[in-house]
Amino acid sequence: MKAVAIQAFGPPEGLALIDLPVPAPAAGQVLIASEAIGVGGSDAVIRRGTLATYGFQEGHIPGSEVAGTVTAVGDGVDTSWVGQRVWAFTGVGGGYAEQAIAPVEEIRPLPAGLSAVDAVTLGNSGIVAHFGLSHAHFAPGESVLVRGAAGSLGIMTVQLAARGGAGTVAVTTSSAERGDRLRKLGATHVLDRSGEGGDDAPSGYDVIIDIIAGADMPSFFAKLNPNGRMVAVGAVGGMPPADFGMTMMAAFRKSMSFATFSSDTVAESDRRAVRTEQFDAASRGELHTVVHELLPLEQAVLAHRKMDTGEVFGRIVLTP
């Protein structure tokens, strides 16, 4: 089968199309013939080598979510899964392949009205957005700023904050055109990448969901209200400065909070319940997925180039 591996960490050109044997599912696993593969911000972070300390090595196959048809199951897995169309979380990698392995507890059947492409656009993003807002103790009526809202995770956070009754949903983005599209999805205020905007923009926010991190992250503490909470749910802009906490300490009397969030800390049963609910909502048209472009698997390098240049609105999906 064809797969895409990281042959050298760094720019997208380090990705290469390779041939691999079709894997066999072990006990508790399923094999999926992929119809759609989500290209996520975490894939780009891993490819750049930013997470080298986590043990990623050359030869790693990126990709954490696929959708397609179960073709085989391992020991202990109900054989009725064979032939079913499912979404699957493959873990920290293994998704950029014509056939992928996933634990049976990390697959969900696709509702009749949800395509494989929509499933990989919503699957992980919806979960991180939902539980990221929960981790920030977001409550109806509060003001929310989504930093880096143009990707699939940001788009889902905007929608869920709006659906959850936020008094304000501000976004940072790179263009007026993107801002207009985000307004249609629930944003009330559009700011530039530095968090500045029109005269009617709030002076502070109760919750900031930060997808970017990077060198500019500390400047956003100044945009938190007293008792405000910032939650970093990603680091597509790289790691923040080592001393970023000093900015919070300088504003000690505002009682601000900072936290990171990874869906790894959410119980599998809770992820499953929320994902099922979100898939059903999307199939009814109550949640909207945004697909930037469909590209064949062999054009994974192009997909990552587009991500690195910041031109992607929504999600790029690879199709074997």
Secondary structure as UniProt FT lines:
FT   STRAND          2..6
FT   HELIX           12..14
FT   STRAND          15..19
FT   TURN            27..28
FT   STRAND          29..39
FT   HELIX           41..48
FT   TURN            49..51
FT   HELIX           52..54
FT   TURN            58..59
FT   STRAND          65..73
FT   TURN            75..76
FT   HELIX           79..81
FT   TURN            82..83
FT   STRAND          85..89
FT   STRAND          99..103
FT   HELIX           104..106
FT   STRAND          107..109
FT   TURN            112..113
FT   HELIX           116..135
FT   TURN            136..137
FT   TURN            140..141
FT   STRAND          143..147
FT   TURN            149..150
FT   HELIX           152..163
FT   TURN            164..165
FT   STRAND          168..172
FT   HELIX           176..184
FT   TURN            185..186
FT   STRAND          189..191
FT   TURN            193..194
FT   TURN            199..200
FT   STRAND          205..210
FT   TURN            215..216
FT   HELIX           217..223
FT   STRAND          224..232
FT   TURN            236..237
FT   TURN            242..244
FT   HELIX           245..250
FT   HELIX           252..254
FT   STRAND          257..260
FT   HELIX           263..265
FT   HELIX           268..283
FT   TURN            284..285
FT   STRAND          291..296
FT   HELIX           297..299
FT   HELIX           300..308
FT   TURN            309..310
FT   STRAND          314..319
//
